[in-house]
Amino acid sequence: MIDEICTELKNWFVTDGDKHFGTFTISDGRIAPSDFLQQGQYYRVIGSVFNDGVHRYGDDTDILTPEIFKGAVWAMRVPYAVVQLSVEVDNWVKNYGEILASPYTSESFAGYSYSKATNASGGSVTWQDVFRSRLNKWRKI
């Protein structure tokens, strides 16, 4: 979810010094060189065939596909508050995502009816709508 949140925010929480360019090797689930990453730190892979996106250094559940690629690895400095918010967003999506994926905003049958909340454009409310005000302080234009 960190990847989706950073995309929404247009903010990867990096400075120029956090962007490392070159040839990287992924084997046995590890990326090298990685001397600039700390245990548990989020990092973004760019230019990979199989592993583009956000990963967490040292996370054994984050399976990386073996490859050698020329690209970039960004050592991200994601604030703890954003990480915690990503957990809330993930839980919200798990609870409401399937319902909100339906193309219908209301339904009625046999005396029963319901209406889903809609956003300003008339579509179903998304996690972006629900968490917008809490995410805005990290948003980049």
N, CA, C and O atoms as a GROMACS GRO file, in nm:
protein
  564
    1MET      N    1   0.081  -0.120   0.000
    1MET     CA    2   0.000   0.000   0.000
    1MET      C    3   0.086   0.127   0.000
    1MET      O    4   0.042   0.232  -0.046
    2ILE      N    5   0.209   0.117   0.052
    2ILE     CA    6   0.299   0.234   0.052
    2ILE      C    7   0.320   0.282  -0.091
    2ILE      O    8   0.323   0.402  -0.116
    3ASP      N    9   0.336   0.189  -0.186
    3ASP     CA   10   0.357   0.224  -0.326
    3ASP      C   11   0.239   0.307  -0.378
    3ASP      O   12   0.259   0.411  -0.441
    4GLU      N   13   0.116   0.261  -0.352
    4GLU     CA   14  -0.003   0.330  -0.400
    4GLU      C   15  -0.018   0.468  -0.334
    4GLU      O   16  -0.058   0.565  -0.399
    5ILE      N   17   0.014   0.474  -0.205
    5ILE     CA   18   0.004   0.602  -0.134
    5ILE      C   19   0.106   0.701  -0.189
    5ILE      O   20   0.073   0.818  -0.212
    6CYS      N   21   0.229   0.657  -0.209
    6CYS     CA   22   0.332   0.746  -0.263
    6CYS      C   23   0.295   0.794  -0.403
    6CYS      O   24   0.320   0.909  -0.439
    7THR      N   25   0.237   0.704  -0.482
    7THR     CA   26   0.192   0.743  -0.616
    7THR      C   27   0.084   0.849  -0.606
    7THR      O   28   0.087   0.949  -0.678
    8GLU      N   29  -0.012   0.828  -0.518
    8GLU     CA   30  -0.121   0.924  -0.498
    8GLU      C   31  -0.066   1.059  -0.452
    8GLU      O   32  -0.112   1.164  -0.497
    9LEU      N   33   0.032   1.056  -0.364
    9LEU     CA   34   0.090   1.179  -0.309
    9LEU      C   35   0.190   1.245  -0.402
    9LEU      O   36   0.225   1.362  -0.384
   10LYS      N   37   0.237   1.170  -0.503
   10LYS     CA   38   0.348   1.216  -0.588
   10LYS      C   39   0.468   1.251  -0.501
   10LYS      O   40   0.541   1.347  -0.528
   11ASN      N   41   0.487   1.172  -0.396
   11ASN     CA   42   0.593   1.196  -0.299
   11ASN      C   43   0.653   1.061  -0.260
   11ASN      O   44   0.585   0.976  -0.202
   12TRP      N   45   0.780   1.043  -0.291
   12TRP     CA   46   0.849   0.917  -0.259
   12TRP      C   47   0.940   0.934  -0.139
   12TRP      O   48   1.017   0.843  -0.106
   13PHE      N   49   0.934   1.049  -0.074
   13PHE     CA   50   1.009   1.075   0.049
   13PHE      C   51   1.159   1.049   0.029
   13PHE      O   52   1.222   0.977   0.106
   14VAL      N   53   1.213   1.112  -0.077
   14VAL     CA   54   1.356   1.100  -0.106
   14VAL      C   55   1.414   1.238  -0.134
   14VAL      O   56   1.344   1.330  -0.175
   15THR      N   57   1.544   1.250  -0.113
   15THR     CA   58   1.620   1.367  -0.157
   15THR      C   59   1.714   1.318  -0.266
   15THR      O   60   1.724   1.197  -0.289
   16ASP      N   61   1.781   1.408  -0.332
   16ASP     CA   62   1.874   1.367  -0.439
   16ASP      C   63   1.979   1.269  -0.388
   16ASP      O   64   2.018   1.178  -0.462
   17GLY      N   65   2.025   1.285  -0.267
   17GLY     CA   66   2.125   1.196  -0.210
   17GLY      C   67   2.073   1.055  -0.182
   17GLY      O   68   2.152   0.963  -0.157
   18ASP      N   69   1.942   1.038  -0.185
   18ASP     CA   70   1.882   0.908  -0.159
   18ASP      C   71   1.864   0.825  -0.288
   18ASP      O   72   1.823   0.709  -0.282
   19LYS      N   73   1.894   0.885  -0.402
   19LYS     CA   74   1.875   0.818  -0.531
   19LYS      C   75   2.008   0.760  -0.578
   19LYS      O   76   2.105   0.832  -0.598
   20HIS      N   77   2.010   0.628  -0.594
   20HIS     CA   78   2.132   0.557  -0.633
   20HIS      C   79   2.112   0.494  -0.770
   20HIS      O   80   2.017   0.418  -0.792
   21PHE      N   81   2.203   0.526  -0.863
   21PHE     CA   82   2.192   0.480  -1.001
   21PHE      C   83   2.306   0.384  -1.032
   21PHE      O   84   2.416   0.400  -0.981
   22GLY      N   85   2.279   0.283  -1.116
   22GLY     CA   86   2.384   0.190  -1.154
   22GLY      C   87   2.327   0.056  -1.192
   22GLY      O   88   2.210   0.043  -1.228
   23THR      N   89   2.412  -0.044  -1.183
   23THR     CA   90   2.373  -0.182  -1.211
   23THR      C   91   2.350  -0.253  -1.079
   23THR      O   92   2.436  -0.252  -0.991
   24PHE      N   93   2.234  -0.314  -1.066
   24PHE     CA   94   2.195  -0.382  -0.943
   24PHE      C   95   2.169  -0.529  -0.971
   24PHE      O   96   2.121  -0.565  -1.079
   25THR      N   97   2.201  -0.611  -0.875
   25THR     CA   98   2.180  -0.756  -0.886
   25THR      C   99   2.084  -0.798  -0.776
   25THR      O  100   2.100  -0.763  -0.659
   26ILE      N  101   1.984  -0.875  -0.816
   26ILE     CA  102   1.892  -0.933  -0.720
   26ILE      C  103   1.910  -1.083  -0.725
   26ILE      O  104   1.890  -1.146  -0.829
   27SER      N  105   1.947  -1.140  -0.612
   27SER     CA  106   1.960  -1.286  -0.600
   27SER      C  107   1.931  -1.326  -0.456
   27SER      O  108   1.959  -1.251  -0.363
   28ASP      N  109   1.875  -1.444  -0.440
   28ASP     CA  110   1.838  -1.494  -0.308
   28ASP      C  111   1.750  -1.394  -0.231
   28ASP      O  112   1.757  -1.386  -0.109
   29GLY      N  113   1.667  -1.320  -0.305
   29GLY     CA  114   1.574  -1.226  -0.242
   29GLY      C  115   1.636  -1.097  -0.192
   29GLY      O  116   1.570  -1.020  -0.122
   30ARG      N  117   1.762  -1.072  -0.226
   30ARG     CA  118   1.832  -0.953  -0.179
   30ARG      C  119   1.882  -0.872  -0.298
   30ARG      O  120   1.912  -0.926  -0.404
   31ILE      N  121   1.889  -0.741  -0.278
   31ILE     CA  122   1.939  -0.652  -0.382
   31ILE      C  123   2.079  -0.605  -0.343
   31ILE      O  124   2.108  -0.580  -0.226
   32ALA      N  125   2.166  -0.595  -0.443
   32ALA     CA  126   2.302  -0.549  -0.418
   32ALA      C  127   2.344  -0.458  -0.534
   32ALA      O  128   2.307  -0.485  -0.648
   33PRO      N  129   2.419  -0.354  -0.507
   33PRO     CA  130   2.463  -0.311  -0.375
   33PRO      C  131   2.346  -0.254  -0.294
   33PRO      O  132   2.250  -0.201  -0.350
   34SER      N  133   2.359  -0.266  -0.163
   34SER     CA  134   2.252  -0.218  -0.074
   34SER      C  135   2.309  -0.154   0.052
   34SER      O  136   2.239  -0.141   0.153
   35ASP      N  137   2.435  -0.116   0.047
   35ASP     CA  138   2.500  -0.061   0.166
   35ASP      C  139   2.439   0.072   0.212
   35ASP      O  140   2.469   0.119   0.321
   36PHE      N  141   2.355   0.131   0.129
   36PHE     CA  142   2.290   0.257   0.163
   36PHE      C  143   2.151   0.235   0.225
   36PHE      O  144   2.084   0.332   0.260
   37LEU      N  145   2.108   0.110   0.237
   37LEU     CA  146   1.977   0.078   0.295
   37LEU      C  147   1.991   0.026   0.438
   37LEU      O  148   2.090  -0.039   0.472
   38GLN      N  149   1.892   0.056   0.520
   38GLN     CA  150   1.891   0.008   0.658
   38GLN      C  151   1.779  -0.095   0.673
   38GLN      O  152   1.678  -0.091   0.603
   39GLN      N  153   1.799  -0.187   0.766
   39GLN     CA  154   1.700  -0.290   0.793
   39GLN      C  155   1.562  -0.226   0.815
   39GLN      O  156   1.547  -0.137   0.898
   40GLY      N  157   1.462  -0.273   0.741
   40GLY     CA  158   1.325  -0.223   0.756
   40GLY      C  159   1.294  -0.099   0.674
   40GLY      O  160   1.179  -0.054   0.674
   41GLN      N  161   1.392  -0.043   0.606
   41GLN     CA  162   1.371   0.080   0.528
   41GLN      C  163   1.300   0.048   0.397
   41GLN      O  164   1.329  -0.054   0.333
   42TYR      N  165   1.209   0.134   0.359
   42TYR     CA  166   1.142   0.121   0.229
   42TYR      C  167   1.236   0.174   0.122
   42TYR      O  168   1.310   0.270   0.144
   43TYR      N  169   1.231   0.110   0.005
   43TYR     CA  170   1.310   0.157  -0.109
   43TYR      C  171   1.231   0.133  -0.237
   43TYR      O  172   1.150   0.040  -0.245
   44ARG      N  173   1.257   0.217  -0.335
   44ARG     CA  174   1.187   0.209  -0.463
   44ARG      C  175   1.285   0.162  -0.570
   44ARG      O  176   1.394   0.217  -0.584
   45VAL      N  177   1.244   0.060  -0.645
   45VAL     CA  178   1.323   0.009  -0.756
   45VAL      C  179   1.265   0.065  -0.885
   45VAL      O  180   1.144   0.058  -0.908
   46ILE      N  181   1.352   0.121  -0.970
   46ILE     CA  182   1.310   0.177  -1.098
   46ILE      C  183   1.402   0.123  -1.207
   46ILE      O  184   1.524   0.126  -1.193
   47GLY      N  185   1.344   0.073  -1.314
   47GLY     CA  186   1.422   0.024  -1.428
   47GLY      C  187   1.440  -0.126  -1.430
   47GLY      O  188   1.509  -0.179  -1.517
   48SER      N  189   1.379  -0.195  -1.338
   48SER     CA  190   1.386  -0.340  -1.331
   48SER      C  191   1.278  -0.401  -1.421
   48SER      O  192   1.173  -0.342  -1.441
   49VAL      N  193   1.305  -0.518  -1.474
   49VAL     CA  194   1.204  -0.589  -1.553
   49VAL      C  195   1.099  -0.650  -1.461
   49VAL      O  196   0.979  -0.645  -1.490
   50PHE      N  197   1.143  -0.709  -1.349
   50PHE     CA  198   1.054  -0.785  -1.263
   50PHE      C  199   1.021  -0.722  -1.128
   50PHE      O  200   0.921  -0.760  -1.066
   51ASN      N  201   1.100  -0.627  -1.082
   51ASN     CA  202   1.088  -0.582  -0.943
   51ASN      C  203   1.059  -0.434  -0.923
   51ASN      O  204   1.074  -0.384  -0.812
   52ASP      N  205   1.018  -0.363  -1.028
   52ASP     CA  206   0.985  -0.222  -1.011
   52ASP      C  207   0.881  -0.204  -0.901
   52ASP      O  208   0.788  -0.285  -0.890
   53GLY      N  209   0.896  -0.100  -0.822
   53GLY     CA  210   0.800  -0.072  -0.716
   53GLY      C  211   0.869  -0.052  -0.583
   53GLY      O  212   0.991  -0.043  -0.575
   54VAL      N  213   0.788  -0.045  -0.479
   54VAL     CA  214   0.838  -0.021  -0.344
   54VAL      C  215   0.853  -0.154  -0.271
   54VAL      O  216   0.765  -0.240  -0.275
   55HIS      N  217   0.966  -0.168  -0.205
   55HIS     CA  218   0.997  -0.288  -0.127
   55HIS      C  219   1.046  -0.245   0.010
   55HIS      O  220   1.073  -0.127   0.033
   56ARG      N  221   1.060  -0.341   0.099
   56ARG     CA  222   1.112  -0.311   0.233
   56ARG      C  223   1.235  -0.396   0.256
   56ARG      O  224   1.230  -0.519   0.251
   57TYR      N  225   1.345  -0.330   0.283
   57TYR     CA  226   1.472  -0.399   0.298
   57TYR      C  227   1.469  -0.494   0.417
   57TYR      O  228   1.433  -0.456   0.528
   58GLY      N  229   1.506  -0.619   0.392
   58GLY     CA  230   1.510  -0.720   0.497
   58GLY      C  231   1.378  -0.789   0.522
   58GLY      O  232   1.370  -0.874   0.611
   59ASP      N  233   1.274  -0.754   0.447
   59ASP     CA  234   1.143  -0.817   0.464
   59ASP      C  235   1.140  -0.947   0.385
   59ASP      O  236   1.135  -0.946   0.262
   60ASP      N  237   1.144  -1.059   0.455
   60ASP     CA  238   1.148  -1.190   0.388
   60ASP      C  239   1.017  -1.227   0.320
   60ASP      O  240   1.014  -1.319   0.239
   61THR      N  241   0.909  -1.156   0.349
   61THR     CA  242   0.782  -1.183   0.282
   61THR      C  243   0.772  -1.107   0.149
   61THR      O  244   0.684  -1.135   0.068
   62ASP      N  245   0.862  -1.013   0.127
   62ASP     CA  246   0.866  -0.936   0.003
   62ASP      C  247   0.959  -1.010  -0.094
   62ASP      O  248   1.081  -0.990  -0.091
   63ILE      N  249   0.902  -1.094  -0.178
   63ILE     CA  250   0.980  -1.180  -0.267
   63ILE      C  251   1.027  -1.101  -0.389
   63ILE      O  252   0.946  -1.045  -0.463
   64LEU      N  253   1.157  -1.098  -0.409
   64LEU     CA  254   1.216  -1.033  -0.526
   64LEU      C  255   1.259  -1.139  -0.626
   64LEU      O  256   1.316  -1.242  -0.589
   65THR      N  257   1.231  -1.114  -0.753
   65THR     CA  258   1.267  -1.206  -0.860
   65THR      C  259   1.413  -1.182  -0.900
   65THR      O  260   1.453  -1.068  -0.921
   66PRO      N  261   1.493  -1.288  -0.911
   66PRO     CA  262   1.634  -1.271  -0.947
   66PRO      C  263   1.651  -1.203  -1.084
   66PRO      O  264   1.581  -1.236  -1.180
   67GLU      N  265   1.742  -1.109  -1.091
   67GLU     CA  266   1.775  -1.040  -1.215
   67GLU      C  267   1.892  -0.947  -1.194
   67GLU      O  268   1.931  -0.918  -1.080
   68ILE      N  269   1.949  -0.902  -1.304
   68ILE     CA  270   2.049  -0.795  -1.305
   68ILE      C  271   1.988  -0.685  -1.390
   68ILE      O  272   1.942  -0.711  -1.501
   69PHE      N  273   1.989  -0.564  -1.340
   69PHE     CA  274   1.929  -0.454  -1.417
   69PHE      C  275   2.007  -0.325  -1.396
   69PHE      O  276   2.072  -0.304  -1.293
   70LYS      N  277   1.998  -0.238  -1.496
   70LYS     CA  278   2.054  -0.104  -1.488
   70LYS      C  279   1.938  -0.011  -1.458
   70LYS      O  280   1.840  -0.005  -1.533
   71GLY      N  281   1.948   0.061  -1.350
   71GLY     CA  282   1.838   0.149  -1.312
   71GLY      C  283   1.871   0.227  -1.188
   71GLY      O  284   1.983   0.275  -1.170
   72ALA      N  285   1.770   0.241  -1.101
   72ALA     CA  286   1.787   0.321  -0.981
   72ALA      C  287   1.720   0.252  -0.862
   72ALA      O  288   1.621   0.180  -0.876
   73VAL      N  289   1.777   0.277  -0.747
   73VAL     CA  290   1.716   0.236  -0.621
   73VAL      C  291   1.713   0.361  -0.534
   73VAL      O  292   1.816   0.422  -0.505
   74TRP      N  293   1.592   0.397  -0.492
   74TRP     CA  294   1.575   0.514  -0.408
   74TRP      C  295   1.555   0.470  -0.264
   74TRP      O  296   1.461   0.396  -0.234
   75ALA      N  297   1.641   0.515  -0.175
   75ALA     CA  298   1.627   0.487  -0.031
   75ALA      C  299   1.524   0.585   0.025
   75ALA      O  300   1.552   0.704   0.040
   76MET      N  301   1.406   0.535   0.054
   76MET     CA  302   1.295   0.620   0.096
   76MET      C  303   1.300   0.650   0.246
   76MET      O  304   1.345   0.568   0.326
   77ARG      N  305   1.254   0.769   0.281
   77ARG     CA  306   1.247   0.812   0.421
   77ARG      C  307   1.100   0.835   0.457
   77ARG      O  308   1.057   0.947   0.484
   78VAL      N  309   1.024   0.726   0.456
   78VAL     CA  310   0.879   0.734   0.478
   78VAL      C  311   0.853   0.762   0.626
   78VAL      O  312   0.897   0.686   0.712
   79PRO      N  313   0.782   0.872   0.656
   79PRO     CA  314   0.751   0.902   0.796
   79PRO      C  315   0.667   0.791   0.859
   79PRO      O  316   0.584   0.728   0.793
   80TYR      N  317   0.690   0.769   0.987
   80TYR     CA  318   0.616   0.666   1.060
   80TYR      C  319   0.465   0.689   1.049
   80TYR      O  320   0.388   0.593   1.039
   81ALA      N  321   0.421   0.814   1.051
   81ALA     CA  322   0.278   0.845   1.041
   81ALA      C  323   0.220   0.798   0.908
   81ALA      O  324   0.105   0.755   0.903
   82VAL      N  325   0.298   0.805   0.801
   82VAL     CA  326   0.251   0.758   0.671
   82VAL      C  327   0.243   0.605   0.670
   82VAL      O  328   0.150   0.549   0.613
   83VAL      N  329   0.340   0.540   0.732
   83VAL     CA  330   0.337   0.393   0.742
   83VAL      C  331   0.212   0.350   0.818
   83VAL      O  332   0.142   0.258   0.776
   84GLN      N  333   0.184   0.416   0.931
   84GLN     CA  334   0.065   0.382   1.009
   84GLN      C  335  -0.062   0.409   0.931
   84GLN      O  336  -0.156   0.330   0.936
   85LEU      N  337  -0.065   0.520   0.859
   85LEU     CA  338  -0.182   0.552   0.777
   85LEU      C  339  -0.200   0.450   0.666
   85LEU      O  340  -0.314   0.418   0.629
   86SER      N  341  -0.091   0.397   0.613
   86SER     CA  342  -0.101   0.295   0.508
   86SER      C  343  -0.168   0.168   0.561
   86SER      O  344  -0.239   0.100   0.488
   87VAL      N  345  -0.145   0.137   0.688
   87VAL     CA  346  -0.211   0.022   0.750
   87VAL      C  347  -0.362   0.048   0.759
   87VAL      O  348  -0.442  -0.041   0.731
   88GLU      N  349  -0.399   0.169   0.798
   88GLU     CA  350  -0.541   0.205   0.804
   88GLU      C  351  -0.606   0.199   0.666
   88GLU      O  352  -0.717   0.148   0.652
   89VAL      N  353  -0.536   0.251   0.566
   89VAL     CA  354  -0.589   0.248   0.430
   89VAL      C  355  -0.606   0.104   0.384
   89VAL      O  356  -0.708   0.069   0.326
   90ASP      N  357  -0.507   0.022   0.409
   90ASP     CA  358  -0.513  -0.118   0.369
   90ASP      C  359  -0.632  -0.189   0.435
   90ASP      O  360  -0.703  -0.265   0.369
   91ASN      N  361  -0.653  -0.164   0.563
   91ASN     CA  362  -0.768  -0.224   0.633
   91ASN      C  363  -0.900  -0.173   0.575
   91ASN      O  364  -0.995  -0.250   0.560
   92TRP      N  365  -0.906  -0.045   0.543
   92TRP     CA  366  -1.026   0.013   0.484
   92TRP      C  367  -1.057  -0.053   0.350
   92TRP      O  368  -1.172  -0.088   0.322
   93VAL      N  369  -0.954  -0.070   0.267
   93VAL     CA  370  -0.971  -0.134   0.137
   93VAL      C  371  -1.018  -0.278   0.154
   93VAL      O  372  -1.105  -0.325   0.080
   94LYS      N  373  -0.960  -0.349   0.250
   94LYS     CA  374  -1.002  -0.488   0.274
   94LYS      C  375  -1.148  -0.495   0.317
   94LYS      O  376  -1.220  -0.587   0.278
   95ASN      N  377  -1.193  -0.400   0.397
   95ASN     CA  378  -1.330  -0.401   0.447
   95ASN      C  379  -1.432  -0.353   0.346
   95ASN      O  380  -1.544  -0.405   0.341
   96TYR      N  381  -1.396  -0.254   0.264
   96TYR     CA  382  -1.495  -0.191   0.176
   96TYR      C  383  -1.465  -0.202   0.027
   96TYR      O  384  -1.550  -0.168  -0.055
   97GLY      N  385  -1.348  -0.249  -0.009
   97GLY     CA  386  -1.306  -0.251  -0.148
   97GLY      C  387  -1.399  -0.330  -0.240
   97GLY      O  388  -1.434  -0.283  -0.348
   98GLU      N  389  -1.440  -0.448  -0.197
   98GLU     CA  390  -1.526  -0.532  -0.282
   98GLU      C  391  -1.663  -0.466  -0.303
   98GLU      O  392  -1.716  -0.468  -0.414
   99ILE      N  393  -1.718  -0.409  -0.198
   99ILE     CA  394  -1.847  -0.342  -0.208
   99ILE      C  395  -1.836  -0.223  -0.302
   99ILE      O  396  -1.922  -0.201  -0.388
  100LEU      N  397  -1.729  -0.146  -0.286
  100LEU     CA  398  -1.713  -0.025  -0.366
  100LEU      C  399  -1.673  -0.052  -0.510
  100LEU      O  400  -1.686   0.035  -0.596
  101ALA      N  401  -1.625  -0.173  -0.536
  101ALA     CA  402  -1.588  -0.208  -0.673
  101ALA      C  403  -1.711  -0.229  -0.761
  101ALA      O  404  -1.700  -0.227  -0.884
  102SER      N  405  -1.826  -0.249  -0.700
  102SER     CA  406  -1.950  -0.268  -0.775
  102SER      C  407  -1.981  -0.140  -0.854
  102SER      O  408  -1.963  -0.030  -0.802
  103PRO      N  409  -2.029  -0.154  -0.978
  103PRO     CA  410  -2.061  -0.034  -1.056
  103PRO      C  411  -2.189   0.034  -1.011
  103PRO      O  412  -2.222   0.142  -1.060
  104TYR      N  413  -2.262  -0.026  -0.918
  104TYR     CA  414  -2.391   0.029  -0.875
  104TYR      C  415  -2.375   0.114  -0.751
  104TYR      O  416  -2.303   0.077  -0.658
  105THR      N  417  -2.442   0.230  -0.749
  105THR     CA  418  -2.437   0.316  -0.633
  105THR      C  419  -2.559   0.299  -0.544
  105THR      O  420  -2.560   0.345  -0.430
  106SER      N  421  -2.662   0.232  -0.596
  106SER     CA  422  -2.779   0.203  -0.514
  106SER      C  423  -2.847   0.077  -0.566
  106SER      O  424  -2.827   0.036  -0.680
  107GLU      N  425  -2.927   0.020  -0.480
  107GLU     CA  426  -2.996  -0.104  -0.517
  107GLU      C  427  -3.119  -0.115  -0.430
  107GLU      O  428  -3.119  -0.076  -0.313
  108SER      N  429  -3.224  -0.169  -0.487
  108SER     CA  430  -3.343  -0.195  -0.406
  108SER      C  431  -3.413  -0.319  -0.457
  108SER      O  432  -3.417  -0.344  -0.578
  109PHE      N  433  -3.469  -0.396  -0.364
  109PHE     CA  434  -3.548  -0.513  -0.399
  109PHE      C  435  -3.627  -0.557  -0.276
  109PHE      O  436  -3.579  -0.546  -0.163
  110ALA      N  437  -3.747  -0.605  -0.299
  110ALA     CA  438  -3.833  -0.659  -0.193
  110ALA      C  439  -3.841  -0.570  -0.070
  110ALA      O  440  -3.831  -0.619   0.043
  111GLY      N  441  -3.857  -0.441  -0.090
  111GLY     CA  442  -3.871  -0.350   0.023
  111GLY      C  443  -3.740  -0.310   0.088
  111GLY      O  444  -3.740  -0.233   0.185
  112TYR      N  445  -3.629  -0.361   0.037
  112TYR     CA  446  -3.498  -0.328   0.093
  112TYR      C  447  -3.425  -0.239  -0.007
  112TYR      O  448  -3.429  -0.264  -0.127
  113SER      N  449  -3.359  -0.138   0.042
  113SER     CA  450  -3.278  -0.055  -0.048
  113SER      C  451  -3.158   0.000   0.028
  113SER      O  452  -3.158   0.012   0.150
  114TYR      N  453  -3.057   0.032  -0.048
  114TYR     CA  454  -2.939   0.097   0.009
  114TYR      C  455  -2.875   0.183  -0.097
  114TYR      O  456  -2.896   0.163  -0.217
  115SER      N  457  -2.797   0.278  -0.052
  115SER     CA  458  -2.720   0.364  -0.142
  115SER      C  459  -2.579   0.376  -0.087
  115SER      O  460  -2.558   0.391   0.033
  116LYS      N  461  -2.484   0.368  -0.177
  116LYS     CA  462  -2.344   0.385  -0.137
  116LYS      C  463  -2.311   0.534  -0.143
  116LYS      O  464  -2.371   0.611  -0.218
  117ALA      N  465  -2.215   0.572  -0.064
  117ALA     CA  466  -2.166   0.709  -0.068
  117ALA      C  467  -2.098   0.731  -0.203
  117ALA      O  468  -2.036   0.640  -0.258
  118THR      N  469  -2.109   0.853  -0.254
  118THR     CA  470  -2.044   0.887  -0.380
  118THR      C  471  -1.952   1.006  -0.358
  118THR      O  472  -1.970   1.086  -0.265
  119ASN      N  473  -1.854   1.016  -0.446
  119ASN     CA  474  -1.762   1.129  -0.438
  119ASN      C  475  -1.814   1.245  -0.523
  119ASN      O  476  -1.923   1.236  -0.579
  120ALA      N  477  -1.738   1.350  -0.534
  120ALA     CA  478  -1.781   1.471  -0.606
  120ALA      C  479  -1.812   1.444  -0.753
  120ALA      O  480  -1.895   1.514  -0.812
  121SER      N  481  -1.748   1.346  -0.812
  121SER     CA  482  -1.773   1.316  -0.953
  121SER      C  483  -1.887   1.216  -0.971
  121SER      O  484  -1.918   1.177  -1.084
  122GLY      N  485  -1.949   1.174  -0.862
  122GLY     CA  486  -2.062   1.082  -0.870
  122GLY      C  487  -2.024   0.935  -0.866
  122GLY      O  488  -2.111   0.849  -0.870
  123GLY      N  489  -1.896   0.906  -0.857
  123GLY     CA  490  -1.850   0.767  -0.850
  123GLY      C  491  -1.847   0.719  -0.706
  123GLY      O  492  -1.869   0.796  -0.612
  124SER      N  493  -1.819   0.593  -0.690
  124SER     CA  494  -1.807   0.536  -0.554
  124SER      C  495  -1.691   0.600  -0.480
  124SER      O  496  -1.589   0.635  -0.540
  125VAL      N  497  -1.707   0.615  -0.353
  125VAL     CA  498  -1.602   0.670  -0.268
  125VAL      C  499  -1.483   0.575  -0.268
  125VAL      O  500  -1.500   0.453  -0.257
  126THR      N  501  -1.364   0.629  -0.281
  126THR     CA  502  -1.241   0.549  -0.284
  126THR      C  503  -1.159   0.578  -0.157
  126THR      O  504  -1.190   0.670  -0.081
  127TRP      N  505  -1.055   0.498  -0.135
  127TRP     CA  506  -0.969   0.524  -0.021
  127TRP      C  507  -0.906   0.662  -0.034
  127TRP      O  508  -0.880   0.728   0.067
  128GLN      N  509  -0.881   0.708  -0.159
  128GLN     CA  510  -0.823   0.840  -0.180
  128GLN      C  511  -0.917   0.949  -0.129
  128GLN      O  512  -0.873   1.048  -0.071
  129ASP      N  513  -1.049   0.930  -0.152
  129ASP     CA  514  -1.148   1.026  -0.104
  129ASP      C  515  -1.153   1.027   0.049
  129ASP      O  516  -1.152   1.133   0.112
  130VAL      N  517  -1.157   0.909   0.107
  130VAL     CA  518  -1.172   0.895   0.252
  130VAL      C  519  -1.052   0.951   0.328
  130VAL      O  520  -1.068   1.015   0.431
  131PHE      N  521  -0.931   0.927   0.276
  131PHE     CA  522  -0.810   0.963   0.349
  131PHE      C  523  -0.743   1.091   0.295
  131PHE      O  524  -0.636   1.128   0.341
  132ARG      N  525  -0.807   1.158   0.199
  132ARG     CA  526  -0.746   1.275   0.135
  132ARG      C  527  -0.699   1.379   0.236
  132ARG      O  528  -0.584   1.424   0.229
  133SER      N  529  -0.784   1.418   0.326
  133SER     CA  530  -0.746   1.527   0.419
  133SER      C  531  -0.629   1.486   0.508
  133SER      O  532  -0.547   1.571   0.544
  134ARG      N  533  -0.620   1.360   0.544
  134ARG     CA  534  -0.509   1.315   0.628
  134ARG      C  535  -0.379   1.298   0.549
  134ARG      O  536  -0.270   1.305   0.606
  135LEU      N  537  -0.391   1.276   0.418
  135LEU     CA  538  -0.273   1.258   0.333
  135LEU      C  539  -0.218   1.391   0.279
  135LEU      O  540  -0.101   1.400   0.244
  136ASN      N  541  -0.303   1.492   0.274
  136ASN     CA  542  -0.268   1.616   0.206
  136ASN      C  543  -0.140   1.682   0.256
  136ASN      O  544  -0.071   1.747   0.177
  137LYS      N  545  -0.105   1.666   0.382
  137LYS     CA  546   0.015   1.736   0.430
  137LYS      C  547   0.144   1.681   0.368
  137LYS      O  548   0.248   1.746   0.375
  138TRP      N  549   0.137   1.562   0.307
  138TRP     CA  550   0.255   1.506   0.241
  138TRP      C  551   0.246   1.513   0.089
  138TRP      O  552   0.338   1.471   0.019
  139ARG      N  553   0.136   1.567   0.038
  139ARG     CA  554   0.114   1.570  -0.107
  139ARG      C  555   0.206   1.670  -0.175
  139ARG      O  556   0.229   1.780  -0.125
  140LYS      N  557   0.260   1.629  -0.290
  140LYS     CA  558   0.340   1.719  -0.374
  140LYS      C  559   0.262   1.742  -0.503
  140LYS      O  560   0.189   1.655  -0.550
  141ILE      N  561   0.280   1.859  -0.559
  141ILE     CA  562   0.204   1.894  -0.680
  141ILE      C  563   0.283   1.858  -0.803
  141ILE      O  564   0.237   1.879  -0.915
   0.00000   0.00000   0.00000
